[in-house]
């Protein structure tokens, strides 16, 4: 007990405390040191919990395909024997999809397994292949196409048979975008 008392006393002296330091100062410093250590641990955990960009991309492709064919998360989950919450985690890239489950998803969604890896952004494959601006633009486009609005716009645009009407729609959207940029 004497040795541990000496250790605590010496440890506080090295931090600028004397035997006459108030109990309040000692407790406050201990609390601050503990909070700092806890914060470092949380930051380390948070940084290691970021989803892998490939998992995010695969999840986005699952979501995009599921929405294109009009399938709900609940139905896909039922086909796989999972809850819709698990499908949500897969689509966000929070949880990784095993190879066998990805194979089964491909069968259910009617696509080859390679579909989920198509159009990987340059930031995932190799930044040397494309410039940073192109990679950001590609990611923005893929995010939009994976959104509900992007899928609806794409589906309805593809349903327009007349090429002149499609060009007119593109021109309209382009002029709206320019007006937005100028405002």
N, C-alpha and C positions, 0 to 999 in steps of 0.2 A: 504494500500500500504506500509505503514511503517513496519507493522508486517511481510509482505512477504519479504521485503528487509532485515529485521533483520534475517529472517530464512535462506535466501540464503547466507548472509554474515557469519552467524554462521556455516552453513553447509560447506562452503569453509574453514573456520578457522579450523574445526575439521579434514579436509583433508590436513592440513599443509599450507594453503594459508593465507596471511594477506591482509589487505586492500590495501597494496602496490604491491601485485602480479600483474604481467602484464596480460593484457587482453588475450594475446596469450597463457599464461600458463593455464588460466581458460578455454579457448575454447578447447585447446588440451586435457586437462584432461576430460572435459565433453565428447568430441568425443570418447576418449578411453573407458570411462565408458559406453557410449551408445553402442559402438561396442562389448564390452564384454557381455552386457546384450542381445544384438541381437544374438551373437554367442551361448549363453546358451539356448536361445529360439529355435534356429535352431537345436542344438544338441538334445534337448528334443523332437522336432518334428521328427527328423530323427530316433531316437531310437524307437519311437512309430509307425513309418511307416514300420518297418521290418515285412515282411509277416509271418504269423503264420506257423510253420513247417508242421502242418497238412494240411493247405491250399496249401502249396507248394507240398506236397506229392500227394494230390488229383489232383492237376493240372498236375503233372508229369504223373500220371496214365491216365488222360484224353488224354494228348498228345500222350502217348505211344499207347493207344488203337486206337486213331484216325489214327495215322501213320501206325499201323499194318494192318488196313483195307483199307488203301490208301485213306483216306478222307482228304480233304483240310480244313484249318481253315475257309475259306470262305463258303464252303458247310455246315459245321457244324453250323456256324453262321446263315446261311440262314434257316436251319431246325429249329433253335431255335428263329429266328426273331431277331438276333443280328448281329453286325458287326464283321468282322474277328479280329479287334483290341480288342474287348471285349473278344473274345475267347483267344487271346494272353495273356490278363491280367489274365484270369482264369487259363491258363496253367502255368503261372509264379507264381501264388499264390498271385499276387498283389491284385486282387479282389476276394472276397469270392463267392462261388457258393451257391445259396439258395437251400434248400432241394427239392423244386418242380422242379427247373432247373436241379439239379443233377439227379433226377429221370427221367426227360425227356432225358437228355444226355445218361443215361444208356440204355434207350429204343432205341435211335438212334444208339448208338454204339454197341448194341446187347450184353450187359453184365448186370449182376445184380448190384444193387447199392453197394453191399458189395465189389465188385471188386475194387472200388476206394480207399478202406481203407485197402486192403490186403497189407501185407509186410510193415506195418508202421515201420520205424526205431526205434531202442531202445531209441534213444534220445528223441523221441516223446512219446512213451508209458511209458517206465520205464527203467532207466539206470541200475536198479538192475537186470533186466532180462538178460542182456548181458553185456559183457565187452566193454569198450570204443573203443578198436581196432576193435572188431567185428562190432560195430555200424558204425564206419567210413568206414570199408570195405563194409558193406552192402549198405551204402549210395553211395559209389563210383560205386558199381555194378548197383544199380538202376539208377543212373545218366547216366551211359554208356548205359544201356538197353533203356533208354528213348531218347538217342541221335539218330540222323539219321544213323550214322555208326553202332551203336549197333543194331538197328532194321534191317538194311540191312543184317548185318552179321548173325543175328539170323534167319531171314527169309530164307536166302540162305542155311545156315547150316541145318535147319530143312527140306529143300527140298532134301538133300542127303539121299538116301534110304539105301545105303550100310553101315552097321555098321563099317566095316573095314576102309572104306574111311573116315568116321566121326572121328574114332580114329586117323587116320593118320593126319587129319586136326588139331585135338587137340594137337597132338604131335608136329606138325609144329609150331603152335602158341606158345606152351610152350617153344620150343627151341629158337624161336625168342625173346620171353620175357626174357629168361635167358641171351641171348647174349646182349640184351639192358641193363640189370642190370649190367653185367660185364664191359660194355664199359664206 
